[in-house]
């Protein structure tokens, strides 16, 4: 008779469900156990023991892909009631040992330390080299691709799916805030990445950063390269948002990314090229929005000298690049608009209304 088996996880994202399915291929009776707090090992094992119907039971941490393992292993007679631990030698963000465990149903798990079950200070630690081949699988936050009505959006999404097949999509939602909030409800993990429709992800960016537990309320922003003026900073970069924070948000300011949370972290890597210069309107619109923010100094945590340098570059560089003249024109118009309305949050917030932006563009080029 096969032992009961429990695959433990703290979220039900697509990635974790797929990993659980791989466990099912090896152990068809494996059960999924979700805990909202994997740091509370005592409560977790108390819940697991309620479901045990066999002499022993397996516990598999969700960071593990087991590649080669003897699931018919049976402890020797003289140590049959001690827990057996196949350790990876790695600890997760809760400080618990990432491992596969085989535990006797009568074993008292009221006292558990560092992810290893201990009753009397004894346990059997198996030789991982001979009996346990595995790989540590990094946890992943969900990825959500945001698009509105861009002509290139479908093609770009297909490119992203080839590298990241679990990426979700939110399309056609009016309003930047509404689109991001919709993405939060589509996401299944406690944090999720956002890719803008015009983002061309770099070959070496893999969405493999997993926020430690102390940064779960922090908005993370990666750098992006501007194809018109070659600036490299957070504009248009990939973002990582706390899911519940966006789901429960009701108020926000002109710069959504830095206003949604009190905590903000700029990541050092370049995540993408922001391919905003695809047609006259989208090029002008993007430059207008960004330079309104820069000139009004509305972005939380901005440094005046950096902001002024970026604004100067937006308004002067890139004339020879595709649609570069529209980028420069939009930057100048946005700079003027931000300066004129820097004390008027109602007027500044209009830059997040794409209908208003199109009307302004049409008037500008009439």
C-alpha positions in Angstrom: 0.0 0.0 0.0 1.4 3.4 -0.9 1.9 5.9 1.9 -0.2 9.0 2.1 1.6 12.0 0.6 1.1 15.7 1.2 2.4 18.5 -1.0 2.5 21.7 1.0 2.2 25.2 -0.4 1.4 28.7 0.7 -0.3 29.8 -2.6 -2.3 28.3 -5.4 -0.7 30.1 -8.4 -0.5 28.4 -11.7 3.1 27.6 -11.2 2.5 25.7 -8.0 -0.4 23.8 -9.3 1.7 22.6 -12.2 4.4 21.5 -9.8 1.7 19.6 -7.8 0.6 17.9 -11.0 4.1 16.7 -11.5 4.0 15.2 -8.0 0.8 13.5 -8.9 2.5 11.8 -11.9 4.8 10.1 -9.4 2.4 9.7 -6.5 -1.2 9.6 -7.7 -2.6 9.8 -4.1 -0.7 13.0 -3.2 -2.8 15.6 -1.5 -2.5 19.3 -1.8 -2.2 21.2 1.6 -2.4 25.0 1.5 -1.2 27.0 4.5 -1.5 30.8 4.7 1.6 30.7 7.0 4.3 28.2 6.3 6.2 29.6 9.2 3.6 28.0 11.6 4.9 24.5 11.2 3.1 23.1 14.2 -0.4 24.1 12.9 0.5 22.7 9.5 1.5 19.3 10.7 -1.5 19.2 13.0 -3.7 19.7 10.0 -1.8 17.1 7.9 -2.1 14.4 10.6 -5.9 14.6 10.5 -5.7 13.3 7.0 -3.3 10.4 7.5 -4.6 6.9 7.0 -1.4 4.9 6.4 1.4 3.8 8.7 3.7 6.5 7.3 3.2 9.7 5.3 5.3 11.7 3.0 5.6 15.5 3.2 7.0 17.4 0.1 8.0 21.0 0.2 6.8 23.0 -2.8 10.2 24.3 -3.7 11.3 20.8 -4.8 11.1 19.0 -8.1 11.9 15.4 -7.3 13.7 13.8 -10.2 14.6 10.4 -9.0 13.4 8.9 -5.7 12.3 5.6 -4.2 8.8 6.2 -3.1 8.6 2.6 -1.9 11.3 3.2 0.8 10.5 1.6 4.1 12.3 2.4 7.4 14.2 -0.4 9.1 12.7 -2.0 12.1 14.9 -0.3 14.7 14.2 3.2 13.5 10.7 2.8 12.1 9.1 5.5 14.3 11.7 8.2 13.8 11.1 10.8 11.0 13.3 10.4 8.0 14.5 13.6 6.3 16.0 13.9 2.8 17.3 17.4 3.1 18.4 19.7 0.3 20.6 21.6 2.7 18.7 24.8 1.7 16.3 26.8 3.8 13.3 28.8 2.6 12.4 32.3 3.5 10.8 31.1 6.7 14.0 29.5 7.8 12.6 26.0 7.3 14.7 23.2 5.8 13.6 22.4 2.2 13.2 18.6 2.2 11.2 15.5 1.6 10.1 13.9 4.9 8.7 10.4 5.8 7.0 10.4 9.1 5.3 7.7 11.2 1.6 8.4 11.8 2.1 8.1 15.6 5.0 10.5 15.7 4.4 13.5 17.9 4.9 16.6 15.8 3.9 19.1 18.5 7.6 20.1 18.7 9.1 21.1 15.4 12.3 23.0 14.8 13.7 24.6 11.7 11.4 22.5 9.4 12.7 19.2 10.8 10.4 17.1 13.0 12.0 16.4 16.4 10.6 14.5 19.3 13.6 13.5 21.4 16.3 15.2 19.5 16.7 12.3 17.1 15.8 11.8 13.5 17.2 9.8 10.6 18.9 12.0 8.0 19.3 10.1 4.7 22.2 10.3 2.3 20.9 12.7 -0.3 23.6 11.8 -2.9 22.6 8.1 -3.2 18.9 8.2 -2.7 17.5 11.6 -3.6 18.0 13.4 -6.9 16.3 16.8 -7.0 16.4 20.4 -8.0 15.4 23.4 -6.1 12.6 25.2 -8.0 12.4 28.9 -7.4 9.0 30.1 -6.4 7.4 32.4 -9.0 5.0 35.3 -8.8 2.3 35.4 -11.5 2.9 37.5 -14.6 0.1 39.7 -16.1 0.4 41.4 -19.5 -1.6 44.6 -19.7 -2.8 45.9 -23.1 -5.5 48.3 -24.3 -5.9 48.7 -28.0 -2.3 48.6 -29.3 -2.0 47.1 -32.8 1.2 45.2 -31.7 -0.3 43.9 -28.4 -1.4 40.5 -29.7 2.0 39.7 -31.4 4.0 40.9 -28.4 1.9 38.7 -26.0 2.6 35.7 -28.1 6.3 36.4 -27.9 6.0 36.6 -24.1 4.1 33.3 -24.0 6.8 31.4 -25.8 9.2 32.2 -22.9 6.7 32.4 -20.1 3.7 30.2 -21.0 1.9 30.9 -17.7 1.7 34.7 -18.3 -1.9 35.9 -18.0 -3.4 38.9 -19.9 -5.8 41.8 -19.1 -6.9 43.6 -22.3 -9.2 46.5 -23.1 -9.8 47.8 -19.6 -10.3 51.6 -19.6 -8.1 53.5 -17.2 -4.7 52.6 -15.9 -5.9 52.1 -12.3 -8.8 49.9 -13.4 -6.5 47.8 -15.6 -4.0 47.2 -12.8 -6.8 46.4 -10.3 -8.3 43.9 -12.8 -4.8 42.3 -13.1 -4.7 42.0 -9.3 -7.9 39.9 -9.3 -6.6 37.8 -12.2 -3.4 37.0 -10.3 -3.4 34.0 -8.0 -0.1 34.6 -6.2 0.4 37.1 -3.3 2.5 39.3 -5.6 2.4 39.6 -9.3 4.5 41.1 -12.2 3.0 43.5 -14.6 4.3 43.8 -18.2 3.1 46.8 -20.2 2.0 46.1 -23.8 5.0 48.0 -25.3 7.6 46.1 -23.2 10.1 44.0 -25.1 11.6 41.8 -22.4 15.3 41.4 -22.6 16.8 37.9 -23.2 18.4 37.7 -19.7 15.3 38.8 -17.7 13.5 35.7 -16.4 11.0 36.9 -13.8 12.8 34.7 -11.3 13.0 37.2 -8.5 10.9 36.1 -5.5 10.3 38.7 -2.9 11.3 37.8 0.6 8.5 37.8 3.2 9.6 41.2 4.6 9.2 42.8 1.1 5.7 41.5 0.3 4.2 45.0 0.8 6.8 46.7 -1.4 6.3 47.8 -5.0 9.3 46.7 -7.1 10.2 48.4 -10.3 12.9 47.3 -12.8 14.7 49.6 -15.2 13.9 49.9 -18.9 15.8 51.3 -21.9 14.2 54.0 -23.9 14.7 53.3 -27.7 14.3 57.0 -28.7 16.6 58.8 -26.3 18.5 55.9 -24.7 17.6 56.9 -21.1 17.7 53.9 -18.7 15.5 54.2 -15.5 12.2 52.9 -14.2 10.0 54.4 -16.9 8.2 51.5 -18.6 10.0 48.8 -16.7 8.5 45.6 -15.4 6.8 46.0 -12.0 6.0 43.7 -9.1 2.9 44.6 -7.1 1.5 43.2 -3.8 -1.8 41.6 -4.9 -4.0 42.4 -2.0 -2.8 46.0 -1.9 -4.1 46.6 -5.4 -7.3 44.6 -4.9 -8.2 46.8 -1.9 -7.0 50.1 -3.4 -9.5 52.9 -3.8 -7.4 56.0 -4.1 -4.3 56.8 -6.1 -2.3 59.7 -7.5 -1.0 60.7 -10.9 2.0 58.3 -10.7 0.2 55.0 -10.0 3.4 52.9 -9.4 4.8 55.1 -6.6 1.5 56.1 -5.0 -0.1 52.7 -4.5 2.3 51.8 -1.6 4.3 53.7 1.0 7.2 51.3 0.2 9.0 51.4 -3.2 12.1 49.6 -4.4 14.0 50.3 -7.6 15.7 47.1 -8.9 19.1 47.4 -10.5 18.5 45.1 -13.6 17.2 46.2 -17.0 14.0 44.2 -17.7 13.0 45.4 -21.1 13.0 48.0 -23.9 10.0 50.2 -23.8 8.9 50.1 -27.4 6.5 53.0 -27.2 7.5 54.7 -30.5 5.3 52.6 -32.8 3.0 55.3 -34.3 2.6 59.1 -33.9 -0.1 59.0 -31.2 1.4 56.3 -28.9 4.8 58.0 -29.1 3.5 61.4 -28.3 1.1 60.1 -25.6 3.9 58.2 -23.8 6.3 61.2 -23.8 3.6 63.6 -22.8 2.6 61.5 -19.8 6.1 60.9 -18.5 7.2 64.5 -18.9 4.1 65.8 -17.2 5.2 63.7 -14.2 8.8 64.8 -14.4 8.1 68.5 -14.7 5.5 68.6 -12.0 7.8 66.7 -9.6 4.9 64.5 -8.6 6.8 61.2 -8.4 7.4 60.1 -4.9 11.1 59.9 -3.9 12.4 61.6 -7.1 15.7 63.5 -7.0 15.5 66.9 -8.6 18.8 66.7 -10.4 18.0 63.3 -11.9 14.5 64.4 -12.8 15.7 67.6 -14.5 18.4 65.7 -16.5 15.8 63.2 -17.7 13.4 65.9 -18.7 16.1 67.7 -20.6 17.0 64.5 -22.5 13.3 63.7 -23.3 12.8 67.2 -24.9 16.0 67.2 -27.0 17.2 63.7 -27.9 16.1 61.2 -30.5 15.1 63.3 -33.5 16.6 60.7 -35.9 14.9 57.7 -34.3 11.5 56.3 -35.5 8.8 58.8 -34.5 11.4 60.7 -32.6 9.9 64.0 -33.5 6.6 63.0 -31.9 8.5 61.9 -28.7 10.2 65.3 -28.5 7.0 67.2 -29.2 5.1 65.2 -26.6 7.9 65.7 -24.1 7.8 69.5 -24.6 4.0 69.6 -24.4 4.0 67.4 -21.3 6.7 69.5 -19.6 4.6 72.7 -20.2 1.5 71.0 -18.9 3.1 69.6 -15.8 4.7 73.0 -15.0 1.4 74.8 -15.5 -0.6 72.3 -13.3 1.9 71.2 -10.7 -0.4 72.4 -7.9 -3.6 71.0 -9.5 -3.9 67.3 -8.9 -7.2 67.1 -10.8 -5.7 68.4 -14.0 -2.6 66.2 -13.6 -4.7 63.1 -13.2 -6.1 63.6 -16.7 -2.9 62.2 -18.2 -4.2 58.7 -17.1 -7.3 59.2 -19.4 -6.4 57.9 -22.8 -9.5 59.5 -24.4 -8.5 62.9 -23.1 -4.9 62.3 -24.3 -6.2 61.5 -27.8 -8.3 64.6 -28.0 -5.3 66.7 -26.9 -3.1 65.1 -29.5 -5.6 65.8 -32.2 -5.9 69.4 -31.2 -2.1 69.7 -31.0 -1.6 68.5 -34.6 -4.7 70.1 -36.0 
